[in-house]
Amino acid sequence: MIFDPITVCNLELQNRFVRSATHEFLAEEDGTPTSQLGDLYEKLAKNEVGLIITGYSYVLPGGQSDIYQQGIYDDRFIEPYRKITERVHRHKSKIVLQIVHGGRQADTTDEYPIPIAPSAVKSGRAAVVPREMTEEEILGMIEAFTQAAVRAKKAGFDGVQLHCAHGFLLSNFISPYTNRRTDRWGGSVENRARIVTEIIRRIKEEAGDSFPILVKLNATDGFRAGSSKAKLGLDISQAVETAKLLEKAGVCSIEVSGGISEAGGVTIKTAINAPAKEAYFKDYSKAIKSAVNLPVILVGGIRSLQVINYLLENGFADLISMSRVFISEPDIVLKLKSGKVEKARCVSCNLCFDLEGISCNFQFE
């Protein structure tokens, strides 16, 4: 089943493998994409990864969250990205650009000393309390995401993925823990999702109704059950309601993930060495898949063909997304397809997040 083709967002995919967005540390300091990114994505395409989602690309200069992160905030990025998409399209893979603003997790600089967020709730990974965004700034942010998507289309990407997870700006709006607003951008689930549904509406106006818009969605903030923060945080019922709103707005696929920095160790778990530890967001994805009529992508420590088949056959997801596995073994799809292996070799050590460019740095015997 995993090797069967599937149509997602009017894109015909050769199989159900997805390379989940992964920060590669391979852009220039100003966010300009490099040929090294093209090397990485084309290698995945050569090895039959059905859908490639790029590392997160920031939509405004003040929205950068990490060193050597790629950007999409200026038209000058269109041509270098086009060179990359042309390389991927020599093969059968599709490629989608993930777009993001760091929000309260954005890097602080002399030019941008205070991060912006829906509310002044300090991030667990930042020293500075963010400033609450004004109405004018929210409307400007909607336009920044819209123009980023337009640039992505001009650069030849097959779609965009809105990063609404992991504590970045759009997920800050969706979560009641980070969104304490009382205006039309806060309060109810519908209000908290409004910035995302408005971005979707504007992208459709500017890039065309058929241009695919995917979303990476937090299904939980990840706080320990029963804690005071958990009572304030995003729960699965709200995530399901959000997913329904996104479907109504015109999103064509949802990738289910979870976790913010304050929760600690939720998003990228280590030591996944048994099938029972794999697919740690699967119950969330099943709840969302049961509530919407669009393809659901599941990410989160998936390593073995046994687990993949179980997830697809039992309605947890329609596609399987992996990140660290593809860093360790870009050819894992072909290895699984040929029967040479039954599981990836990745040990989930997280040594791959390398400032000189992502690479598997684990010493295998």
Secondary structure in CASP SS format (residue, H / E / C, confidence):
PFRMAT SS
TARGET T0000
AUTHOR 0000-0000-0000
METHOD secondary structure of the structure
MODEL  1
M C 1.00
I C 1.00
F C 1.00
D C 1.00
P C 1.00
I E 1.00
T E 1.00
V E 1.00
C C 1.00
N C 1.00
L E 1.00
E E 1.00
L E 1.00
Q C 1.00
N C 1.00
R C 1.00
F E 1.00
V E 1.00
R E 1.00
S C 1.00
A C 1.00
T C 1.00
H C 1.00
E C 1.00
F C 1.00
L C 1.00
A C 1.00
E C 1.00
E C 1.00
D C 1.00
G C 1.00
T C 1.00
P C 1.00
T C 1.00
S H 1.00
Q H 1.00
L H 1.00
G H 1.00
D H 1.00
L H 1.00
Y H 1.00
E H 1.00
K H 1.00
L H 1.00
A H 1.00
K H 1.00
N C 1.00
E C 1.00
V C 1.00
G C 1.00
L E 1.00
I E 1.00
I E 1.00
T C 1.00
G C 1.00
Y C 1.00
S E 1.00
Y E 1.00
V C 1.00
L C 1.00
P H 1.00
G H 1.00
G H 1.00
Q C 1.00
S C 1.00
D C 1.00
I C 1.00
Y C 1.00
Q C 1.00
Q C 1.00
G E 1.00
I C 1.00
Y C 1.00
D C 1.00
D H 1.00
R H 1.00
F H 1.00
I H 1.00
E H 1.00
P H 1.00
Y H 1.00
R H 1.00
K H 1.00
I H 1.00
T H 1.00
E H 1.00
R H 1.00
V H 1.00
H C 1.00
R C 1.00
H C 1.00
K C 1.00
S C 1.00
K E 1.00
I E 1.00
V E 1.00
L E 1.00
Q E 1.00
I E 1.00
V E 1.00
H C 1.00
G C 1.00
G H 1.00
R H 1.00
Q H 1.00
A C 1.00
D C 1.00
T C 1.00
T C 1.00
D C 1.00
E C 1.00
Y C 1.00
P C 1.00
I C 1.00
P C 1.00
I E 1.00
A E 1.00
P C 1.00
S C 1.00
A C 1.00
V C 1.00
K C 1.00
S C 1.00
G C 1.00
R C 1.00
A C 1.00
A C 1.00
V C 1.00
V C 1.00
P C 1.00
R E 1.00
E E 1.00
M C 1.00
T C 1.00
E H 1.00
E H 1.00
E H 1.00
I H 1.00
L H 1.00
G H 1.00
M H 1.00
I H 1.00
E H 1.00
A H 1.00
F H 1.00
T H 1.00
Q H 1.00
A H 1.00
A H 1.00
V H 1.00
R H 1.00
A H 1.00
K H 1.00
K H 1.00
A C 1.00
G C 1.00
F C 1.00
D C 1.00
G C 1.00
V E 1.00
Q E 1.00
L E 1.00
H E 1.00
C E 1.00
A C 1.00
H C 1.00
G C 1.00
F C 1.00
L H 1.00
L H 1.00
S H 1.00
N H 1.00
F H 1.00
I H 1.00
S C 1.00
P C 1.00
Y C 1.00
T C 1.00
N C 1.00
R C 1.00
R C 1.00
T C 1.00
D C 1.00
R C 1.00
W C 1.00
G C 1.00
G C 1.00
S C 1.00
V H 1.00
E H 1.00
N H 1.00
R H 1.00
A C 1.00
R H 1.00
I H 1.00
V H 1.00
T H 1.00
E H 1.00
I H 1.00
I H 1.00
R H 1.00
R H 1.00
I H 1.00
K H 1.00
E H 1.00
E H 1.00
A H 1.00
G C 1.00
D C 1.00
S C 1.00
F C 1.00
P C 1.00
I E 1.00
L E 1.00
V E 1.00
K E 1.00
L E 1.00
N E 1.00
A C 1.00
T C 1.00
D C 1.00
G C 1.00
F C 1.00
R C 1.00
A C 1.00
G C 1.00
S C 1.00
S H 1.00
K H 1.00
A H 1.00
K H 1.00
L H 1.00
G C 1.00
L C 1.00
D C 1.00
I H 1.00
S H 1.00
Q H 1.00
A H 1.00
V H 1.00
E H 1.00
T H 1.00
A H 1.00
K H 1.00
L H 1.00
L H 1.00
E H 1.00
K H 1.00
A H 1.00
G C 1.00
V C 1.00
C C 1.00
S E 1.00
I E 1.00
E E 1.00
V E 1.00
S E 1.00
G C 1.00
G C 1.00
I C 1.00
S H 1.00
E H 1.00
A H 1.00
G C 1.00
G C 1.00
V C 1.00
T C 1.00
I C 1.00
K C 1.00
T C 1.00
A C 1.00
I C 1.00
N C 1.00
A C 1.00
P H 1.00
A H 1.00
K H 1.00
E C 1.00
A C 1.00
Y C 1.00
F C 1.00
K H 1.00
D H 1.00
Y H 1.00
S H 1.00
K H 1.00
A H 1.00
I H 1.00
K H 1.00
S C 1.00
A C 1.00
V C 1.00
N C 1.00
L C 1.00
P C 1.00
V E 1.00
I E 1.00
L E 1.00
V C 1.00
G C 1.00
G C 1.00
I C 1.00
R C 1.00
S E 1.00
L H 1.00
Q H 1.00
V H 1.00
I H 1.00
N H 1.00
Y H 1.00
L H 1.00
L H 1.00
E H 1.00
N C 1.00
G C 1.00
F C 1.00
A C 1.00
D C 1.00
L E 1.00
I E 1.00
S E 1.00
M E 1.00
S C 1.00
R H 1.00
V H 1.00
F H 1.00
I H 1.00
S H 1.00
E C 1.00
P C 1.00
D C 1.00
I H 1.00
V H 1.00
L H 1.00
K H 1.00
L H 1.00
K H 1.00
S H 1.00
G C 1.00
K C 1.00
V C 1.00
E C 1.00
K E 1.00
A C 1.00
R C 1.00
C C 1.00
V C 1.00
S C 1.00
C C 1.00
N C 1.00
L C 1.00
C C 1.00
F C 1.00
D C 1.00
L C 1.00
E C 1.00
G C 1.00
I C 1.00
S C 1.00
C C 1.00
N C 1.00
F C 1.00
Q C 1.00
F C 1.00
E C 1.00
END
